[in-house]
C-alpha cells in the first residue's frame, strides 16, 4: 500500500514538474512573440517623433525665409522713401514764396523720414526674430540628428535581438515538443485550455505567501497542505489555474532550459 502511494506521489510530482517546465517555455515564447509584435509599434513611434521634428525644422526654415523676404521688402521701401525725399528736396529749391506748396513738401519729407524710421525699427525687430529662429533651428537640428541616429541604432539593435530570438525560439519549440510528449494527454489538454482562457497565458501558477502568483486571493490552509504533498492535481477555484508549490517551481527554474529573458 505504501509503495502504491509513493508511486502516485512520484507520478503527480513528476507531471507537475514537466508541466511547469512546459509553462516556462511557453511563457518565454509568449515574450518573444509579444516582443516581435511590439517592434513595429516602437519603431513607428520613433519615426513619428522624428517626422514631427522634421516638420518643425521645415516650419522654422520657412519662417526665416519669410522674415528675410519681409526685410528685403522693408529695405526697398526705405530706398523708395529716400528717393522721394531727394525729389522733394529738389522741389523745395524750386519753390519760391509759395508757402502752401512748401508746407506740403516739408510735410511729405517728414512723413517719408518717419516711414524710414518705422521700417528700420521693423527691420531690427525682424533681425532679432531671425536670430532667435536660427538658434531654435540649430537646437532642433541637433535633436533631429540625435533622434535619427537613435532610430538607426535602435533598428540595428532590434534586428539583432530578433535574430537571437529566432534561434532561441527554435530551441524552445523543440523543448516544448519534448516536454509535451511527457505530459499525460488529458492533463496537456487541460493545460492548453487554461492557457487559451487566461489573459497572460499562465496556466501553472506557483503559490507564494499563500496565494497563487498574480492573485491576491489566498488558498485555504487545507488546500495548501494538500499542495505541498504533491499527491494530486489542484486547481485554483478563483483563477482556474493549476497550482504548484513555490519550492517545486524554484527547483525547476534553476534547471530549466529556458533562456533568461532579454531586457
SVG drawing of the C-alpha trace seen along z (x, -y; Angstrom):
<svg xmlns="http://www.w3.org/2000/svg" viewBox="-14 -135 37 137">
<polyline fill="none" stroke="black" stroke-width="0.4" points="0.0,0.0 2.8,-2.4 4.7,-1.7 1.5,-2.4 1.1,-5.8 4.7,-6.6 4.3,-5.8 1.3,-8.1 3.2,-10.9 6.1,-10.5 3.9,-10.3 1.9,-13.5 5.0,-15.4 6.8,-14.5 3.8,-15.5 3.7,-18.9 7.5,-19.4 7.1,-18.6 4.1,-20.8 5.8,-23.7 8.8,-23.4 6.3,-23.5 4.8,-26.7 8.2,-28.3 9.0,-27.5 5.6,-28.7 5.9,-31.9 9.2,-32.7 7.8,-32.0 5.0,-34.4 7.5,-37.1 9.3,-36.6 6.0,-36.8 4.9,-39.9 8.3,-41.5 8.0,-40.8 4.5,-42.3 5.6,-45.4 8.7,-46.2 6.7,-47.9 4.8,-49.9 8.1,-51.1 9.7,-51.9 6.6,-53.7 6.6,-55.8 10.2,-56.8 9.7,-57.5 6.6,-59.7 8.7,-61.7 11.4,-62.2 8.8,-63.3 7.4,-65.8 10.9,-67.4 11.4,-67.3 8.1,-69.3 9.2,-71.7 12.5,-72.3 10.7,-72.9 8.4,-75.4 11.2,-77.3 13.2,-77.4 10.2,-78.7 9.6,-81.3 13.2,-82.6 12.9,-82.8 9.6,-84.7 11.1,-87.2 14.1,-87.7 11.8,-88.5 10.0,-91.0 13.3,-92.6 14.1,-92.9 10.7,-94.4 11.3,-97.0 14.7,-97.8 13.1,-98.5 10.5,-100.7 13.4,-102.6 15.1,-103.1 11.8,-104.3 11.3,-106.8 14.9,-108.1 14.4,-108.7 11.1,-110.6 12.9,-112.7 15.6,-113.6 12.8,-114.6 11.0,-116.7 14.3,-118.4 14.8,-119.4 11.2,-120.6 11.9,-122.8 14.7,-124.5 12.3,-125.4 9.5,-126.7 9.5,-130.4 7.3,-132.2 4.6,-129.6 4.2,-128.8 1.4,-126.4 3.3,-124.2 6.5,-124.4 4.5,-123.3 3.1,-120.4 6.6,-119.3 8.1,-119.6 5.2,-117.5 5.9,-114.8 9.6,-114.8 8.8,-114.4 6.3,-111.7 8.9,-109.8 11.5,-110.2 9.0,-108.7 8.4,-105.9 12.1,-105.2 12.4,-105.2 9.4,-102.8 10.9,-100.5 14.3,-100.5 12.7,-99.7 10.7,-96.9 13.9,-95.5 15.6,-95.5 12.7,-93.5 12.7,-91.1 16.5,-90.6 16.1,-89.8 13.4,-87.3 15.7,-85.7 18.5,-85.4 16.1,-83.6 14.7,-81.4 18.2,-80.4 19.1,-79.5 16.0,-77.4 16.8,-75.9 20.2,-74.8 18.7,-73.2 16.1,-71.4 18.6,-70.2 20.7,-68.7 17.6,-67.0 16.8,-65.7 20.4,-64.3 20.3,-62.6 16.9,-61.1 17.8,-59.9 21.0,-58.3 19.0,-56.8 16.4,-55.3 19.2,-53.8 20.9,-52.1 17.5,-51.1 16.6,-49.3 20.0,-47.7 19.7,-46.6 16.1,-45.2 17.1,-43.3 20.0,-41.7 17.6,-40.7 15.1,-39.3 17.8,-37.1 18.8,-35.9 15.1,-35.3 14.6,-33.3 17.4,-30.9 16.1,-30.7 12.5,-30.1 13.6,-27.1 15.3,-25.5 12.3,-26.4 9.9,-24.8 12.0,-21.6 11.9,-21.6 8.2,-22.3 7.6,-19.3 9.9,-17.2 8.0,-18.1 4.6,-17.9 5.2,-14.3 6.0,-13.6 2.7,-15.0 -0.5,-13.0 -2.7,-13.8 -5.7,-14.8 -3.6,-17.0 -2.0,-18.6 -5.4,-19.4 -6.4,-20.9 -3.2,-23.0 -3.8,-24.3 -7.4,-25.0 -6.4,-27.1 -3.7,-28.9 -6.1,-29.9 -8.6,-31.2 -6.3,-33.3 -5.1,-36.7 -1.4,-36.2 -1.1,-32.6 -0.1,-31.4 -1.9,-28.1 0.5,-26.8 0.8,-29.2 3.2,-28.8 1.7,-29.6 3.7,-32.3 2.8,-33.6 -0.4,-31.6 -1.7,-33.0 -1.2,-31.9 1.2,-34.1 -0.6,-37.1 -3.6,-36.7 -4.4,-38.4 -6.8,-35.7 -5.2,-33.2 -5.9,-29.5 -7.2,-27.7 -4.7,-26.1 -6.1,-22.7 -5.5,-23.2 -2.0,-24.4 -1.3,-21.3 -2.5,-19.2 -0.4,-21.2 2.9,-20.6 2.2,-16.9 2.1,-16.8 -0.1,-13.8 -2.9,-15.2 -3.6,-17.9 -5.0,-21.1 -6.9,-23.8 -7.4,-27.3 -11.1,-27.9 -10.8,-31.6 -8.4,-31.8 -8.9,-28.2 -5.1,-27.8 -3.2,-24.6 -1.3,-25.2 2.2,-24.1 4.2,-24.9 6.9,-27.5 9.7,-25.1 8.9,-22.9 8.8,-26.0 12.2,-27.2 13.8,-23.8 12.5,-23.7 13.6,-27.2 17.1,-26.5 17.5,-23.6 15.2,-24.9 16.3,-25.0 14.6,-28.4 16.9,-31.2 16.9,-34.3 14.6,-37.0 16.3,-39.8 15.6,-43.4"/>
</svg>
